[in-house]
Amino acid sequence: MKNLPSTIFTFGFLFAAIITISSCTQDFAEINTNPNDADSVDPLLQFSNVLNRGASERFDQWRGNLIYCSIWSQQLSGEWEPDRYITTNEDWLSAWWTTSYTRVGKDIIEVINNATPESNLQAAATIFKVLYFQRLTDMYGDMPYSQANQGAVFAQPVYDTQEDIYKSFVRELKIAIDALSTDKDQLGNADIIYQGDINKWKSLGASLLMRVAMRMSDVDEATARDAVLFATNAGLMNNREDIALLSFSGSNTDGPNVSGISEVFQDFGISGHLFRYSDEVVNRIIAFEDPRESTLLETYTNDGNVDNTVGPGNHLGRPNGIAPGTNDFVFAQPRRDVMVAYNSPVIYFSYAESEFLRAEAIQRGFIADGNAQQAYENGIYQACKMLSRYPNAQEISDRDINDYIEGSSVRWRENRAMELIHTQKWLALLFDGFEAYANLRRSGFPEVTPGLFDGESNGEIPKRLRYPNDEKVNNETNYKEAAARLANGDRIDSPLWWDVD
């Protein structure tokens, strides 16, 4: 595994000092910070910092990826109110919104504004901006986008409709993909994802455009089809080295050297900070005879040791929504030395996901040439192989993967194509709860049983996250207009624009 260059960390720490980043208890700036008021920081340095921060910050991963998205996608379960579909804790509720705008979102917009127009830096930063803001709109729906982070001009930014935001994503990605060129400026070591490989940024942009297109495919098929064609012609990810992954050294157990996801699981001891795999994941892994079981799952005793009485095929998942106070040590956790070690990578976008997207596009007739079954099977193969990028993981053999693909529960069937594609995609997206939660709502697969507590969504898996209370006070008019556009108002059972399943 490649570790982040030490020079990047040196610059990252200097930049962190400049903008006074603090921990979970920080007092956040207003969302509409003016990006034109940036300190005189080298845009390349700022780009490195923002790429790292999107993966290394425990607060963001905890309050966005894990506590809401991974639980509501029913990949994880735990002793948290969101597991029972309750969102009354304002600190948890507002965290992802606030940090997305005031930290990662603000900085990436500054990079775009301060980079040379049509440069590789501006194009790569635009791709990352779309990746990041798609996560945000897919959690909330309508939100400030066109006027966000422009406080000097728009003190109270309007909430763009999610439809308009998605059309902006398509437009911005096409421009960025076309702008990328090996004949232009080089990103060099500042690019801590691809180490300056412009062709890999192009393939990431194309695969991200495919993700955007498929998300809107049920509500704007014409735009989706056009975007799929553009993405395919531009060149999707086509090998495992195209994966958009951030590696970590694991030195120091806090800050930019470690995975923010792993910090949540490791910093609080063997409790895994109250997260376990959902029974929806564990039951499928066991029923499918998934060769990833020994890499993904482990059951621990309360003294931190591996529970050797629980062997392969015998792990238990925690049902979503069960009452707190249960003995959670009977349930499987992510392997602490592999999946959530301090030096475990964070995956922004995988080749496996790109293949599952391609399989769906072919199956839906959006791509004229191609074989959906081959793309599906390669998606499974790549999802299994990418686990070797984690520390202490044994590479899963081709034979075991092929046996899995040919198994009765996984084997391709034309009449079950969408169920198969999206179920395997959901498994491949473990620890990317943002995308797993969005794709579950959009596709309806896998068919999971809602948690065992009614909560605020009448016993259904929530459709979105409520807006922060600060928006009701500081941006009242625009907030009310956005809330009025939601079918059930600003509630967690109001579906988003693309969610028509």
C-alpha positions in Angstrom: 0.0 0.0 0.0 1.2 3.5 -0.8 1.3 5.9 2.1 0.7 9.6 1.8 3.9 11.5 1.1 5.3 13.0 4.3 5.6 16.4 2.5 1.8 16.4 1.9 1.3 15.9 5.6 3.6 18.7 6.5 1.8 21.0 4.2 -1.5 19.6 5.4 -0.7 20.4 9.0 0.3 23.9 8.0 -2.9 24.5 6.1 -4.9 23.0 9.0 -3.3 25.5 11.3 -4.1 28.3 8.9 -7.8 27.5 8.8 -8.0 26.5 12.5 -9.5 23.1 12.1 -10.7 21.6 15.4 -12.5 18.5 16.6 -16.1 17.4 17.0 -16.9 20.2 19.3 -15.8 23.0 17.0 -18.0 26.1 16.4 -18.8 26.0 12.7 -18.6 29.0 10.4 -21.7 29.9 8.4 -22.5 27.9 5.3 -22.3 30.8 2.9 -18.6 31.6 3.5 -17.2 33.5 0.5 -14.8 31.4 -1.4 -13.1 34.5 -2.9 -11.8 35.4 0.6 -9.4 32.4 0.7 -6.1 32.8 2.4 -3.1 32.8 0.0 -2.7 29.1 0.1 -1.3 27.2 -2.9 -4.3 25.6 -4.6 -2.4 22.3 -5.1 -1.7 22.2 -1.3 -5.3 23.0 -0.6 -6.4 20.2 -3.0 -4.3 17.7 -1.2 -5.7 18.8 2.1 -9.3 18.5 1.0 -8.8 15.1 -0.6 -7.4 13.9 2.7 -10.0 15.5 4.9 -12.9 13.9 3.0 -11.6 10.5 4.2 -9.6 11.1 7.4 -11.9 13.1 9.6 -13.6 10.9 12.3 -16.4 13.4 12.9 -17.5 13.5 9.3 -17.4 9.7 8.8 -19.1 9.1 12.1 -22.0 11.6 11.8 -22.6 11.1 8.1 -21.3 7.8 6.7 -21.8 5.5 9.7 -24.5 6.8 12.1 -27.1 7.6 9.4 -26.2 6.2 5.9 -24.6 2.8 6.9 -27.4 2.2 9.4 -30.2 3.3 7.1 -28.8 1.2 4.3 -29.0 -1.6 6.9 -25.4 -2.6 6.4 -24.7 -1.7 10.1 -26.7 -1.7 13.2 -26.0 -0.3 16.7 -27.1 1.4 19.9 -27.8 4.7 18.2 -31.1 6.5 17.9 -30.9 6.6 14.1 -31.0 2.8 14.2 -34.5 3.2 15.6 -35.3 5.9 13.0 -35.1 8.7 15.6 -33.3 12.0 14.6 -33.9 14.2 17.6 -30.2 14.8 18.4 -29.5 18.0 16.6 -25.7 17.7 17.0 -25.8 14.4 15.0 -28.5 15.7 12.6 -26.7 18.8 11.5 -23.1 17.6 11.5 -22.8 16.3 8.0 -24.6 19.3 6.5 -22.5 21.8 8.4 -19.1 20.2 7.8 -19.8 19.5 4.2 -20.4 23.2 3.5 -17.9 24.9 5.8 -15.0 22.5 5.5 -14.7 20.2 2.5 -17.2 22.0 0.4 -15.8 25.4 1.1 -12.2 24.4 0.4 -12.9 22.5 -2.8 -14.8 25.5 -4.2 -11.8 27.7 -3.3 -9.5 25.3 -5.2 -11.8 25.5 -8.3 -12.0 29.3 -8.1 -8.3 29.8 -7.6 -7.0 27.3 -10.1 -6.1 28.2 -13.6 -9.2 28.0 -15.7 -9.6 24.8 -17.7 -6.5 23.4 -15.9 -6.2 19.8 -14.8 -6.3 21.0 -11.2 -9.6 22.8 -11.8 -11.1 19.7 -13.6 -10.0 17.2 -11.0 -11.3 19.5 -8.2 -14.6 19.8 -10.0 -14.9 16.0 -10.2 -14.3 15.7 -6.4 -16.7 18.5 -5.7 -19.5 16.7 -7.6 -18.6 13.4 -5.8 -18.9 15.2 -2.4 -21.9 17.3 -3.0 -23.8 14.4 -4.5 -23.5 12.7 -1.2 -25.0 15.8 0.4 -28.0 16.2 -1.9 -28.7 12.5 -1.7 -29.1 12.8 2.1 -31.2 15.9 2.1 -32.7 16.6 -1.3 -33.0 20.3 -2.4 -30.1 22.4 -0.9 -28.0 25.5 -1.6 -25.7 24.7 -4.5 -25.5 27.5 -7.1 -25.3 30.2 -4.5 -23.5 28.2 -1.7 -20.3 29.5 -0.2 -20.8 33.0 -1.7 -21.7 34.9 1.4 -20.5 38.3 0.1 -23.1 38.0 -2.7 -25.7 35.6 -1.4 -26.1 36.0 2.4 -29.0 33.6 2.3 -28.5 31.1 -0.5 -31.5 29.7 -2.3 -32.2 25.9 -2.2 -31.7 24.6 -5.7 -34.0 21.8 -6.6 -32.4 18.4 -6.6 -33.4 18.1 -10.3 -31.4 21.3 -11.1 -28.5 20.1 -9.0 -28.3 16.9 -10.8 -28.4 18.6 -14.2 -25.5 20.8 -12.9 -23.6 17.7 -12.0 -23.9 16.3 -15.5 -22.9 19.6 -17.1 -19.9 20.1 -14.7 -18.6 16.6 -15.1 -18.7 16.7 -18.9 -16.7 20.0 -18.9 -14.2 18.6 -16.4 -13.7 15.3 -18.3 -13.1 17.2 -21.6 -10.7 19.6 -19.9 -8.4 16.8 -18.5 -5.3 16.4 -20.6 -1.8 15.0 -20.1 -0.5 18.0 -22.1 -1.5 20.4 -19.4 -0.4 21.2 -15.8 0.6 18.2 -13.7 -0.9 17.5 -10.3 2.2 15.5 -9.1 2.4 14.6 -5.4 -0.4 17.0 -4.6 -2.7 14.3 -6.1 -2.8 11.9 -3.1 -5.4 9.6 -4.9 -3.8 9.0 -8.3 -0.3 10.5 -7.9 -0.9 12.7 -10.8 -2.3 10.2 -13.3 -4.6 12.4 -15.4 -6.1 9.4 -17.3 -7.3 7.9 -14.0 -9.0 11.2 -13.1 -10.7 11.0 -16.4 -11.9 7.5 -15.8 -13.1 8.5 -12.3 -15.0 11.4 -13.8 -16.6 9.2 -16.4 -17.6 6.5 -13.8 -19.0 9.2 -11.5 -21.0 10.6 -14.4 -22.4 7.1 -14.9 -23.4 7.0 -11.2 -25.1 10.4 -11.5 -26.9 9.3 -14.7 -28.2 6.0 -13.2 -29.5 7.8 -10.1 -31.7 10.0 -12.3 -32.6 7.3 -14.8 -36.1 6.8 -13.5 -37.0 10.5 -13.5 -35.1 12.0 -16.5 -34.3 9.1 -18.9 -33.3 11.3 -21.8 -30.6 13.2 -19.8 -29.5 9.9 -18.2 -29.1 8.2 -21.5 -27.1 11.1 -22.9 -24.8 11.1 -19.9 -24.3 7.3 -20.1 -23.2 7.6 -23.7 -20.8 10.5 -22.9 -19.3 8.6 -19.9 -18.9 5.4 -21.9 -17.2 7.2 -24.8 -14.9 9.1 -22.3 -13.7 5.8 -20.8 -15.0 4.3 -17.6 -12.7 2.6 -15.1 -11.4 -0.5 -16.8 -8.9 -2.1 -14.3 -8.4 -2.4 -10.6 -5.7 0.3 -10.5 -8.4 2.9 -11.5 -10.0 2.6 -8.0 -10.2 6.0 -6.3 -8.7 5.1 -2.9 -6.9 6.9 -0.2 -4.2 5.0 1.7 -3.0 5.8 5.2 0.2 5.1 7.0 -1.7 4.5 10.3 1.0 6.4 12.2 -0.4 8.5 15.0 -4.0 7.5 15.7 -5.6 10.8 15.0 -5.6 13.2 12.1 -4.6 12.9 8.4 -2.5 9.7 8.8 -5.4 7.5 9.6 -8.8 6.5 8.2 -11.7 8.4 9.8 -13.9 5.3 9.6 -11.3 3.3 11.5 -11.0 6.0 14.1 -14.7 5.6 15.0 -14.3 1.8 15.4 -10.9 1.8 17.1 -10.8 4.9 19.3 -13.4 3.7 21.8 -12.0 0.2 22.3 -13.5 -3.2 21.6 -17.0 -1.7 21.7 -16.5 -0.7 18.1 -18.3 2.3 19.3 -21.6 0.5 19.4 -21.6 -0.5 15.7 -22.1 -4.1 14.5 -22.9 -5.6 11.1 -26.6 -5.7 10.4 -28.2 -9.1 10.2 -29.2 -8.2 6.6 -25.5 -8.3 5.7 -24.4 -11.2 7.8 -27.3 -13.4 6.8 -26.6 -12.8 3.1 -22.9 -13.4 3.4 -23.5 -16.8 5.1 -26.4 -17.8 2.9 -24.5 -17.0 -0.3 -21.3 -18.7 1.0 -19.5 -15.5 0.3 -15.7 -15.9 0.2 -15.3 -12.5 1.8 -16.7 -13.7 5.1 -13.3 -14.3 6.8 -12.0 -11.0 5.7 -15.0 -8.9 6.6 -16.4 -10.5 9.8 -15.2 -11.3 13.2 -16.9 -11.8 16.5 -15.1 -10.5 19.6 -15.5 -11.1 23.4 -15.8 -8.1 25.7 -12.1 -8.4 26.7 -11.1 -7.7 23.1 -10.2 -11.2 22.0 -11.5 -13.1 19.0 -14.4 -15.3 20.0 -13.0 -18.7 18.8 -16.3 -20.4 19.5 -17.8 -18.6 16.4 -16.5 -20.0 13.2 -17.2 -19.3 9.5 -20.9 -19.6 8.8 -21.9 -19.1 12.4 -21.6 -15.3 12.8 -24.7 -13.4 13.9 -25.8 -10.0 12.6 -27.5 -7.4 14.8 -31.1 -6.8 13.8 -31.7 -3.1 13.1 -33.9 -1.4 15.7 -33.5 -3.7 18.6 -33.5 -2.0 22.1 -30.3 -0.7 23.5 -28.7 -2.7 26.3 -28.5 -5.9 24.3 -25.3 -7.9 24.6 -23.8 -6.7 21.4 -20.7 -8.9 21.8 -22.7 -11.8 20.3 -22.9 -9.9 17.0 -20.2 -9.7 14.3 -18.0 -6.6 13.9 -15.8 -5.6 11.0 -12.4 -7.3 11.4 -10.5 -4.8 13.5 -7.1 -5.7 12.1 -8.3 -5.6 8.5 -11.4 -3.6 7.6 -11.1 -0.9 10.3 -7.4 -0.9 11.2 -6.0 2.6 11.5 -4.1 2.1 8.2 -7.1 0.7 6.3 -7.9 2.6 3.1 -11.0 4.7 2.4 -12.5 4.0 -1.0 -14.1 7.0 -2.7 -15.1 5.0 -5.9 -14.3 1.5 -6.8 -13.8 -0.3 -10.2 -16.3 -2.8 -8.9 -19.0 -0.1 -8.5 -18.2 1.1 -12.0 -18.8 -2.4 -13.4 -22.1 -2.8 -11.6 -23.2 0.6 -13.0 -22.2 -0.6 -16.5 -24.1 -3.8 -16.0 -27.3 -1.9 -15.1 -26.9 0.5 -18.0 -26.5 -2.4 -20.4 -29.4 -4.3 -18.9 -31.6 -1.2 -19.2 -30.6 -0.7 -22.8 -28.7 2.6 -22.2 -25.6 1.0 -23.6 -26.1 -0.7 -27.0 -22.9 -2.8 -26.9 -21.9 -4.9 -24.0 -22.7 -7.9 -21.9 -24.6 -7.2 -18.7 -23.7 -10.6 -17.2 -20.0 -10.2 -17.9 -20.0 -6.7 -16.3 -22.0 -8.1 -13.3 -19.6 -11.0 -12.8 -16.5 -8.7 -13.2 -18.1 -6.4 -10.6 -18.2 -9.3 -8.1 -14.7 -10.4 -9.0 -13.3 -6.9 -8.5 -15.2 -6.4 -5.3 -13.6 -9.5 -3.8 -10.1 -8.7 -5.1 -10.1 -5.1 -3.8 -10.2 -6.4 -0.3 -6.5 -7.3 -0.7 -5.8 -3.5 -0.5 -6.7 -3.7 3.2 -3.9 -4.5 5.8 -3.5 -8.1 6.8 -6.0 -9.3 4.2 -5.4 -12.5 2.3 -6.2 -12.2 -1.4 -9.3 -14.2 -2.3 -8.4 -16.8 -4.9 -9.9 -16.8 -8.4 -11.3 -20.3 -7.7 -13.2 -19.2 -4.7 -14.6 -16.2 -6.5 -15.6 -18.2 -9.5 -17.3 -20.8 -7.2 -19.2 -17.9 -5.6 -20.3 -16.4 -8.9 -21.6 -19.8 -10.0 -23.4 -20.4 -6.7 -27.2 -20.7 -6.7 -27.8 -17.4 -4.9 -25.5 -15.3 -7.0 -25.5 -16.9 -10.5 -26.8 -14.6 -13.2 -30.5 -14.9 -14.1 -31.9 -12.6 -16.7 -35.3 -12.4 -14.9 -33.5 -11.3 -11.6 -30.9 -9.1 -13.2 -31.6 -5.9 -11.3 -31.9 -7.7 -7.9 -28.6 -9.5 -8.5 -26.7 -6.4 -9.6 -27.9 -4.1 -6.8 -27.5 -6.7 -4.1 -23.9 -7.4 -5.0 -23.3 -3.7 -5.4 -24.7 -3.1 -1.9 -22.3 -5.7 -0.5 -19.4 -4.1 -2.4 -20.3 -0.7 -0.9 -19.7 -1.7 2.7 -18.2 1.3 4.5 -19.4 3.7 1.8 -22.8 4.1 3.4 -23.4 7.3 1.5 -23.7 5.5 -1.8 -25.2 2.3 -0.4 -28.0 4.2 1.2 -28.7 6.2 -2.0 -28.7 3.2 -4.2 -30.9 1.2 -2.0 -33.6 3.9 -2.0 -33.2 4.4 -5.8 -33.2 0.7 -6.8 -35.3 -1.0 -4.1 -32.6 -3.7 -3.8 -31.7 -5.6 -1.9 -35.1 -6.2 -0.3 -34.4 -5.5 3.3 -36.7 -5.6 6.3 -37.0 -2.2 8.1 -35.8 -2.0 11.7 -37.9 -3.2 14.5 -38.9 0.2 15.8 -41.4 2.6 14.3 -39.5 5.8 15.0 -40.3 9.0 12.9 -40.9 7.1 9.6 -43.7 4.8 10.7 -41.6 1.8 10.6 -40.2 2.4 7.1 -36.6 2.9 6.2 -36.1 6.7 6.2 -36.1 8.5 2.8 -33.9 11.4 3.8 -32.4 13.4 6.7 -34.1 16.5 8.0 -32.5 19.9 7.5 -30.6 21.3 10.5 -32.6 23.6 12.8 -30.1 26.5 12.1 -31.5 26.7 8.6 -35.0 27.4 9.9 -33.5 30.5 11.7 -30.7 31.8 9.5 -32.2 31.0 6.0 -35.9 30.9 6.9 -37.5 31.9 3.6 -35.5 29.6 1.4 -35.8 26.8 4.0 -39.6 27.0 4.0 -39.7 27.0 0.2 -37.6 23.8 0.1 -39.6 22.1 2.8 -42.9 22.9 1.1 -41.6 21.1 -2.0 -41.2 17.9 -0.1 -44.2 15.5 -0.2 -44.5 15.2 3.6 -42.6 18.4 4.5 -39.2 18.4 6.2 -39.5 14.8 7.5 -37.4 11.7 7.2 -40.3 10.0 5.3 -40.3 12.5 2.4 -38.9 10.9 -0.8 -36.3 12.7 -2.8 -36.8 13.7 -6.5 -35.1 10.6 -7.9 -36.7 8.2 -5.4 -39.8 6.9 -7.3 -39.4 3.2 -6.6 
